[in-house]
Amino acid sequence: MLRHLLCVAAAAALAAPVMAAEPAAGAADQRLDKLEQRLDRLENSPASNPPSSIGSFNPAVSVILSGIYAGLSEDPANYHISGFPLPSDAEFGPGDRGFSLAESELAVYANIDPYFYGALIYSLHPDDTASVEEAYIQTLALNHGFTIKAGRFFSSIGYLNSQHSHVWDFVDAPLVYQAFLGGQFGDDAVQVKWLAPTDTFIELGAEAGRGRGYPGSDRDMNGVGAATLFAHAGGDIGFSNNWRVGVSLLNTSPRDRDFTETDLAGNDAFNTFSGHSRTYVVDAVWKYAPNGDPVYTNFKLQAEYMRRHEDGDVTYDADGALGATNSGAYDAKQSGWYLQGVYQFMPYWRVGLRTERLDPGSVDYGANNANLAAPDYNPSRNTVMVDYSLSEFSRIRLQYARDKAYQGVTDKQIFVQYLMSLGAHGAHQY
Amino acid sequence: MKKLLLALSMAAGTLLSPYASALNVFACEPEWGALTRELGGDRVSVYVATNAFQDPHHIQARPSLLAKARGAQLVVCTGSELEIGWLPVVLRQSGNDAVQPGKPGYFEAADYIKKLEVPTVLDRSAGDIHPGGNPHIQTDPRNIAIVAGVLTKRLAEIDPGNADYYRSRYQDFDTRFEAAIQRWEKEAAPLRGTPIVVHHKAFAYLENWLGLKEVAQLEPKPGVEPTSAHLAEVLDQLKHQPAKMILRTPYNSERASEWLSERAKIPAIVIPDTVGGSEKAKDLFGLYDDIVQRLLSALQ
């Protein structure tokens, strides 16, 4: 490689016109010759055998190990978010009581060739099932600020959505993520992203995908099931502060997306929704570290607001269990937000506070207003956490939450969690 | 959509292009920014991603870095996995083909330096170790001199129109720098064999250059903050293996070295390990001037 470069440089030097006219050039060449000799000596000196490096393997492999102890004052089987019914396969709630293995993650990633990067993140669940969390390829060689990503990946909408749960600052996802995205929105999709040629970070992007996950629903048809648009901007204020803000839109068309809701007669009714779902996300992050060095102290403030408009048809009692199947128009505008701050007050130790609230907004069941009630309860939750990181690769966390996600109940939740990573030293997103 | 973006991109590219004249260089650390300025003069526009008060092991891929990497024609970094926690993600998301690893626009200085402290066993129980060897190569000016030559060739390759300009600047820089190295070596002669304690293993190349003898580190393992138990051990060790001074970088907390300084009755000094790390370290010449002077005054 070096030799090749030297050849190129030498060729360039020969090709350079009027070089001899300048007396300095000859001396410079001599110096470069001297340097070449020096480099030759270096290269020919007995090589110290460098050990095979983790990073030099192709591909890099890393494993995330995580376990959790949860003490919950309420039975998690009853957990729901009042006014925001979710399909049975969405991820929400505090999980199991007692000791449990949290999600373990196996990540394999590398540059495929000069043109593509590829990553597979395989998620191993405590119930002995496994799933492909992400499996995507991404372009490296497009110019003009473009990157294209294809495969299964977490959408770039919002701030937290594209981050893996092991880099979250709290054990669980904010209620807005659970209520509006079923935890996190990942899809089988294609993403185009463009970075503007400006000093301020400006990124525009769009995704088109299958729409297999909530708030969409999997279906067998051609075309696009979910589409997103997002714009992010960010920058520095001096050395000590940096920030990022964003707006995003997620557009999906779920078909027969199911939800179970207690009806006006007090029965658990199985219902389905078909129509359009548009979720708007506004996100903002501000990070502070003295002189930009986060090792001793740092602070991170982050907030996201989501607003969703869904319209279409709801079929009440879709499975006919109550013998009262009835379809009617549906129109709902709902919103929610969270605000959190995490402060590292000394090396390895951080404390965090999170407060969040959902607004039931306006829900009109049309002809089904006779069967289903419009919600008027504001789910909320306050959380405090403290974590201790023994190194970059291990973290132990204690978290306490007062969760008022469902009406009339305060679920007091205590979590103890460990999060560790082994293998390749991955680079983290902002 | 893509057409629109492409059109937008090209329009913005013509209007906002910051590299109409000068070569845009993205330097990971201040020393490479300073060296590129020495070699490139007014033909380069240098952006330095980090400052001397940031621990180079703990840099975040903040949004402004992506914006700067997108417009760079040359990325100059240390390598040896010093930037592994942030640079790969910045380059991957930059949408800039020219500066991807393996391309002429990507330059790792440590590739051309014989590394010290190359580990024979790779196990994280030994702390934050770098498989390629100690990456803090910039504390030996002889390494800077080597990198200057290779970087000149790289600048000439990327920007052939200014190749002669870079070569003549290199010649001028190398003459002055080699003379300065000889002066520093003469001045620093009394330091040879001086036993020292370091906070982090950030000075291996400085020690090798000036013949300092590192007898202990304040970090129990590389990258692990000093613990009181370990500091007590070091204090104990110094009783039968005395050292003359304690060295730390500007980004290390003073607590551990001041604690030890008080008890072991030896001075604790801050050694700027890159340009900008002290008042006098304004450029590469000021940096080593200041390093040598600080070491000498601590010896007295």
Interface residues (C-beta under 8 A of the other chain):
Chain A: M1 L2 L5 L6 V8 A9 A12 A13 A16 M19 E22 A24 A25 A27 A28 D29 R31 L32 L35 R38 L39 L42 S45 S48 P50 P51 S52 S53 I54 G55 S56 N111 P114 Y117 Q138 L140 A141 L142 N143 H144 G145 F146 T147 V192 K193 W194 L195 A196 P197 T198 D199 T200 F201 I202 E203 L204 A206 H232 A233 G234 G235 D236 F239 N242 W243 R244 K287 N291 G292 D293 P294 V295 Y296 P347 Y348 S391 E392 F393 L422 H425 A427 H428 Q429 Y430
Chain B: M1 K2 L5 L6 L8 S9 M10 A12 G13 L16 S17 P18 T50 N51 F53 Q54 D55 H58 Q60 A61 R62 P63 S64 L66 A67 K68 R70 G71 E81 I84 G85 W86 L87 P88 V89 V90 R92 Q93 S94 G95 N96 D97 A98 Q100 P101 G102 D111 Y112 K114 K115 V118 P119 T120 V121 L122 R124 G127 D128 P131 G132 G133 I146 G149 V150 T152 K153 R154 A156 E157 P160 A163 D164 R167 S168 Y170 Q171 D174 G223 V224 E225 Y251 S253
